């Protein structure tokens, strides 16, 4: 019996001590994962640009190359001011502090960044949690009274490949997306072409259609790239994509049953109700008589209802104040009746409605020298730069097709939404900067265009930064 006591204590120790140590190691792992994720989430939500503009001990994002123990004076309920403090607080919430027989260390953005398939890591936080656990029966064999368990976890802000930001919704027509005359169309986010037509996608005459950064060209039907046309990478066969904005709650739409529009304070998201008449109240212009600016001067325009549309030509400069510009039964025509030196607007949405017969699109053409327009970043119209009332089904003809033409290089930020009409990019047009989403019925390119990945998510389309476990 005496000779077997050592073996008996060892067997009991395997059950008691190793079981306890395993349970405490799992607790360490849970605390480490929670701390690392909390640090990454804090960094992500407190910085609007990635990689962050600052990375110092005084900013919300800390680069801490040396694994450093959490401060002992952090208390539960304290509001963190840095990502490291947030990580330490979450470790504490899970029962671990940097004191006594426990230790919690945090490092950030040090060493080689962790990797995961299909993503890139912009910033990462590593948490290591340790605890000394007592030995009872195993102490007889081990010759010591405690052992150490530990766990480490890394979480980061990752950028996934860009989503899709060019949607062509025509279900069956040929030339739904048509590029010709040597143009170059490039996108940092993917394309989705719904048409089942045999030549739904046409890239000819030395033109190039390219999806960059591992994005795809999703195509339901067929394609042609004759006469030196290039499609890169090859198309991916896909089922039709849903209209990404069809279910968007836009308070200015007409009722599907009565045809009556909503009325509300422009730029707000609530307090809207349908009117009792089928027309908007005109703030500017009149039905069939658009508001027109054609005297050489500089103008500042305000949101409101432009009955009959808005025509701007032969002026020096136009500035759109922030808000929603409703064109009830008419077009937005800039440059069509003469040159315009400058068009600017921040936080603006151009909303076209009316009836199937009175609706007209947007045209920016003929000598407009500079266009800089961006959509709102919050509220019900967030990300929507130009929005066609989806309840309308106008005939697609020269009066309803929208166009960016005349050599202008617009600087746009936001989505252009034309679910039932076509869009033309022509004569050297190029969207070279900012984030542009395109959701249209058909689109024709005879001038170059560049669609950038939507890192800010201003369009509601494309790729965004996310916090995720990367190790």
C-alpha positions in Angstrom: 0.0 0.0 0.0 2.8 2.4 0.9 4.6 1.7 -2.3 1.5 2.4 -4.4 0.7 5.7 -2.7 2.9 7.7 -5.1 1.1 6.1 -8.1 -2.3 6.7 -6.5 -1.6 10.4 -5.9 -0.4 10.7 -9.5 -3.5 9.2 -10.8 -5.7 11.4 -8.6 -3.6 14.4 -9.6 -4.3 13.7 -13.3 -8.0 14.0 -12.6 -8.0 16.8 -10.0 -5.0 19.0 -10.9 -4.9 18.6 -14.6 -8.7 19.0 -14.8 -8.5 22.2 -12.8 -5.6 23.5 -14.9 -7.4 22.7 -18.1 -10.5 24.6 -16.9 -8.4 27.6 -15.9 -6.6 27.6 -19.2 -9.9 27.8 -21.0 -10.8 30.7 -18.8 -7.5 32.4 -19.8 -8.4 31.8 -23.5 -11.8 33.3 -23.1 -10.4 36.4 -21.4 -7.6 36.8 -24.0 -10.0 36.5 -26.9 -12.4 39.0 -25.3 -9.6 41.5 -24.6 -8.1 41.3 -28.1 -11.5 41.7 -29.8 -12.4 44.6 -27.5 -9.1 46.4 -28.4 -9.6 45.9 -32.1 -13.3 47.0 -31.9 -12.4 50.2 -29.9 -9.7 51.1 -32.5 -12.2 50.5 -35.4 -15.1 52.5 -34.0 -12.9 55.4 -32.9 -11.2 56.0 -36.2 -12.9 56.9 -39.4 -9.8 56.3 -41.7 -7.7 53.2 -42.0 -4.9 52.8 -41.5 -5.4 55.3 -38.6 -3.8 58.7 -39.0 -2.2 58.5 -35.6 -0.8 55.7 -33.6 0.7 57.1 -30.3 0.3 56.6 -26.6 -1.9 59.7 -26.4 -4.3 58.7 -29.2 -7.3 56.3 -29.2 -5.2 53.9 -31.2 -2.0 52.8 -29.4 1.0 51.1 -31.1 2.6 49.2 -28.2 5.5 47.1 -29.6 6.4 45.6 -26.2 3.9 43.4 -24.4 3.0 45.5 -21.4 1.0 44.5 -18.3 -2.4 46.1 -17.8 -2.5 49.0 -15.3 -3.7 47.8 -11.9 -5.8 50.9 -11.3 -8.4 50.2 -14.0 -11.8 49.6 -12.5 -14.9 48.0 -13.8 -17.3 50.5 -15.3 -14.5 52.9 -16.3 -14.8 54.4 -19.8 -11.7 53.4 -21.8 -9.9 56.1 -23.7 -7.6 53.9 -25.7 -7.9 50.5 -27.3 -5.4 49.1 -24.8 -7.5 50.2 -21.9 -10.5 48.6 -23.5 -8.7 45.3 -23.9 -7.6 45.4 -20.2 -11.2 46.2 -19.0 -12.6 43.2 -20.9 -10.0 40.9 -19.5 -10.9 42.1 -16.1 -14.6 41.6 -16.8 -13.7 37.9 -17.5 -11.9 37.5 -14.2 -8.3 38.4 -15.0 -6.1 41.2 -13.7 -2.4 42.0 -13.9 -2.0 41.4 -10.2 -1.2 38.5 -7.7 -1.0 35.2 -9.4 -2.5 36.5 -12.6 -1.0 38.7 -15.4 -2.5 40.3 -18.5 -0.3 41.9 -21.1 -1.3 43.8 -24.2 0.7 44.5 -27.4 -0.5 46.2 -30.5 0.7 46.4 -34.1 4.0 44.7 -33.3 5.9 42.1 -35.3 4.5 40.5 -38.5 0.8 41.1 -38.9 -1.4 38.0 -38.6 -2.8 36.6 -41.8 -6.1 35.2 -42.9 -7.3 34.1 -46.3 -8.7 36.8 -48.5 -8.2 39.7 -46.1 -5.5 42.2 -45.1 -4.9 43.4 -41.6 -4.8 47.1 -41.0 -4.2 47.0 -37.2 -4.1 44.3 -34.5 -4.1 43.8 -30.8 -2.6 40.8 -29.0 -3.6 39.8 -25.5 -1.8 37.3 -23.3 -3.3 36.0 -20.1 -1.5 33.9 -17.5 -2.4 32.4 -14.1 -0.5 30.3 -11.6 -2.7 27.4 -10.5 -2.0 25.4 -7.3 -1.0 21.8 -7.4 -2.4 19.3 -4.8 -1.8 15.7 -5.5 0.5 16.3 -8.4 2.8 18.3 -6.1 4.0 15.0 -4.8 5.4 14.0 -8.2 6.2 17.4 -9.6 8.1 18.6 -6.6 6.4 22.1 -6.7 3.2 23.6 -5.5 2.0 25.5 -8.5 1.9 25.5 -12.3 1.3 28.2 -14.9 -1.5 28.2 -17.6 -1.6 30.7 -20.4 -3.5 31.7 -23.5 -2.8 34.3 -26.2 -5.2 35.8 -28.8 -4.8 38.3 -31.6 -7.7 40.3 -33.1 -7.4 42.8 -35.8 -9.1 45.4 -38.0 -9.3 43.6 -41.4 -10.2 44.8 -44.8 -12.1 42.2 -46.8 -12.0 42.3 -50.6 -14.3 44.9 -52.0 -17.9 44.0 -52.5 -19.9 45.0 -55.6 -20.5 48.6 -56.5 -21.6 48.5 -60.2 -25.0 46.9 -60.6 -26.7 46.7 -64.1 -30.3 45.5 -63.5 -31.6 45.0 -67.0 -33.0 41.4 -66.9 -32.7 40.4 -70.5 -31.4 43.1 -72.9 -28.2 42.9 -74.9 -25.5 45.6 -74.4 -26.7 46.1 -70.8 -23.1 47.1 -70.0 -21.5 48.5 -73.2 -18.0 49.8 -73.5 -16.6 51.0 -76.8 -14.2 53.4 -78.6 -11.1 52.5 -76.6 -12.3 53.4 -73.2 -10.9 52.1 -69.9 -13.3 51.1 -67.2 -11.7 50.0 -63.9 -13.2 49.2 -60.5 -11.7 48.4 -57.1 -15.0 46.7 -56.4 -17.1 44.1 -58.3 -19.6 44.3 -61.1 -23.0 42.5 -61.3 -24.7 42.3 -64.7 -28.1 40.8 -64.4 -29.1 40.5 -68.1 -29.5 37.0 -69.6 -28.9 38.4 -73.1 -26.4 36.7 -75.3 -24.3 39.9 -75.4 -25.3 41.3 -72.1 -21.7 42.5 -71.7 -20.0 44.1 -74.7 -16.4 45.4 -74.5 -15.2 46.2 -78.0 -13.0 48.6 -80.1 -9.9 48.3 -77.9 -11.8 49.1 -74.7 -10.9 47.5 -71.3 -13.2 46.5 -68.5 -11.3 45.5 -65.4 -12.1 44.4 -61.8 -9.2 45.1 -59.5 -8.1 43.8 -56.1 -9.6 40.3 -56.4 -13.0 41.7 -57.3 -15.3 39.8 -59.8 -17.3 40.5 -62.9 -20.5 38.6 -62.1 -22.5 38.0 -65.3 -25.8 36.2 -65.9 -25.8 36.1 -69.7 -23.1 36.2 -72.3 -20.4 38.6 -73.3 -18.4 39.8 -76.3 -15.0 41.4 -76.5 -14.4 41.8 -80.2 -11.9 44.1 -82.0 -9.3 44.3 -79.2 -11.7 44.5 -76.3 -10.4 43.2 -73.0 -12.3 41.8 -70.0 -10.2 41.2 -66.9 -10.5 38.9 -65.1 -12.8 36.6 -66.9 -16.5 36.8 -66.1 -18.0 34.7 -63.3 -21.4 33.1 -64.1 -23.9 34.2 -61.5 -27.6 34.3 -60.8 -29.2 37.8 -60.9 -28.5 40.1 -58.0 -31.2 41.8 -56.1 -31.5 45.6 -56.4 -29.4 46.7 -53.4 -31.5 49.8 -52.8 -35.0 48.5 -53.5 -35.9 48.0 -49.9 -34.1 51.2 -48.7 -36.4 53.2 -46.5 -36.4 56.6 -48.3 -39.1 58.8 -46.8 -39.6 60.9 -50.0 -41.0 58.1 -52.1 -44.6 58.1 -53.4 -47.1 55.7 -51.9 -47.3 52.4 -53.8 -51.1 52.4 -53.5 -52.2 56.1 -53.8 -49.3 57.6 -55.8 -49.1 60.4 -53.2 -45.7 61.6 -52.1 -44.4 61.8 -48.6 -43.8 65.2 -47.0 -41.3 65.8 -44.2 -38.5 68.1 -43.3 -35.8 67.4 -45.8 -32.8 65.6 -44.3 -34.8 64.0 -41.5 -35.7 60.4 -41.1 -39.0 60.5 -39.2 -42.2 62.4 -39.0 -43.2 61.8 -42.6 -46.7 61.2 -43.9 -48.3 60.9 -47.3 -50.0 64.0 -48.7 -53.6 64.0 -49.7 -52.8 65.2 -53.2 -50.7 63.6 -55.8 -48.2 66.4 -56.3 -45.4 68.0 -54.2 -45.7 71.6 -53.2 -43.4 73.6 -55.5 -40.7 75.6 -53.8 -39.1 76.5 -57.1 -40.2 76.4 -60.7 -43.6 75.1 -61.9 -44.9 72.0 -63.6 -43.5 72.1 -67.1 -41.5 75.2 -66.4 -38.1 74.3 -64.7 -36.2 76.7 -62.5 -33.5 78.1 -64.7 -30.2 79.8 -64.1 -28.5 81.1 -67.3 -27.0 84.5 -66.4 -23.2 84.6 -65.9 -22.9 84.8 -62.1 -22.3 82.6 -59.1 -25.3 81.0 -57.4 -26.0 79.2 -54.1 -29.0 76.9 -54.3 -31.1 75.5 -51.5 -32.9 72.1 -51.0 -36.6 71.9 -51.8 -39.0 70.8 -54.5 -38.1 71.9 -58.0 -41.2 71.4 -60.0 -40.4 70.9 -63.7 -36.7 70.3 -62.8 -33.6 72.5 -62.7 -31.6 73.9 -65.6 -28.2 75.5 -65.1 -26.1 76.9 -68.0 -23.9 79.8 -69.0 -23.0 80.6 -65.3 -19.8 80.9 -63.4 -20.3 78.7 -60.4 -23.1 76.8 -58.6 -23.0 75.7 -55.0 -25.7 73.3 -53.7 -26.3 73.7 -49.9 -26.7 70.3 -48.0 -30.0 68.6 -48.3 -32.4 66.9 -50.6 -33.3 68.4 -54.0 -36.5 67.0 -55.4 -37.2 67.3 -59.1 -40.9 66.6 -59.6 -41.6 66.1 -63.3 -38.4 67.4 -64.8 -34.6 66.9 -65.3 -31.5 68.1 -63.6 -29.6 69.6 -66.5 -26.2 71.2 -65.8 -24.4 72.7 -68.7 -26.9 71.9 -71.3 -27.6 75.5 -72.2 -24.1 76.9 -71.9 -20.8 76.5 -70.0 -20.5 76.2 -66.2 -17.2 76.7 -64.5 -17.8 75.0 -61.2 -20.5 72.8 -59.6 -20.0 71.9 -55.9 -22.2 70.3 -53.2 -21.5 68.4 -49.9 -24.2 66.3 -48.3 -26.6 66.5 -51.2 -29.1 64.1 -52.7 -30.8 64.8 -56.1 -34.1 63.0 -56.0 -36.1 62.6 -59.3 -39.8 61.8 -59.2 -42.9 62.7 -61.1 -44.9 60.4 -63.4 -43.9 57.9 -66.0 -44.4 60.6 -68.7 -42.9 63.6 -66.9 -39.8 62.0 -65.3 -36.5 63.0 -66.7 -33.0 62.2 -65.7 -29.7 64.0 -64.9 -27.4 65.5 -67.5 -24.0 67.0 -66.8 -22.4 67.9 -70.1 -21.2 70.6 -72.6 -18.4 72.5 -71.0 -18.8 71.9 -67.3 -15.3 72.4 -66.1 -15.4 71.1 -62.5 -17.9 68.9 -60.6 -17.5 68.0 -57.0 -20.5 66.4 -55.4 -20.9 64.1 -52.3 -23.9 62.4 -50.7 -25.0 62.7 -47.1 -23.1 60.4 -44.7 -26.1 60.0 -42.2 -29.8 60.0 -42.2 -32.3 58.4 -44.5 -30.5 59.5 -47.6 -27.1 58.5 -46.5 -24.9 57.4 -49.5 -27.5 58.4 -52.1 -26.1 61.1 -54.5 -28.7 60.7 -57.3 -31.9 58.7 -56.7 -34.6 57.8 -59.1 -38.0 57.1 -57.6 -38.2 53.3 -58.1 -42.0 53.4 -58.4 -41.6 55.0 -61.8 -41.4 53.0 -65.0 -40.6 55.6 -67.7 -39.9 54.6 -71.3 -36.1 54.4 -71.8 -35.5 57.1 -74.5 -33.3 60.2 -75.0 -35.4 62.2 -72.6 -35.0 59.8 -69.7 -31.5 58.6 -70.2 -29.0 60.3 -67.8 -25.6 61.3 -69.0 -22.2 62.5 -67.7 -20.5 63.8 -70.9 -18.6 66.6 -72.5 -15.1 66.0 -71.1 -15.9 66.6 -67.5 -14.1 64.6 -64.8 -16.5 64.6 -61.9 -15.3 64.0 -58.4 -18.2 62.1 -56.9 -18.9 60.4 -53.6 -22.1 58.4 -53.3 -24.4 56.1 -55.3 -26.1 56.9 -58.6 -29.4 55.0 -58.5 -31.3 54.6 -61.8 -33.2 51.3 -61.5 -35.4 51.9 -64.6 -33.4 54.1 -66.8 -30.0 54.1 -68.6 -26.9 56.0 -68.0 -24.3 57.2 -70.5 -20.6 58.0 -69.7 -19.1 59.6 -72.8 -16.6 62.0 -74.4 -13.7 61.6 -72.0 -15.7 61.4 -68.8 -13.8 59.9 -65.9 -14.7 59.3 -62.3 -11.2 59.2 -60.9 -11.6 59.8 -57.2 -13.9 59.3 -54.3 -16.3 56.4 -53.8 -18.9 55.9 -56.5 -21.6 53.3 -56.6 -23.6 52.6 -59.7 -27.1 50.9 -59.7 -28.6 51.4 -63.1 -30.8 49.7 -65.7 -28.3 49.9 -68.5 -25.0 51.7 -68.8 -22.9 52.7 -71.8 -19.3 53.9 -71.6 -17.7 55.8 -74.4 -15.4 57.6 -71.9 -13.2 56.2 -69.2 -14.4 55.7 -65.7 -12.8 54.5 -62.4 -14.8 53.2 -59.5 -13.0 53.1 -56.2 -13.5 50.7 -53.3 -15.9 52.2 -50.9 -13.7 52.2 -47.8 -15.9 54.8 -46.0 -19.1 52.9 -47.0 -20.6 56.3 -48.1 -22.3 54.5 -51.0 -23.7 51.7 -48.9 -21.9 49.4 -51.5 -18.5 48.0 -51.7 -16.0 47.0 -49.0 -15.6 48.2 -45.5 -13.2 47.7 -42.6 -14.2 45.2 -40.0 -13.0 43.8 -36.7 -12.4 40.1 -36.7 -10.4 37.3 -35.2 -7.4 36.8 -37.3 -5.4 34.4 -35.1 
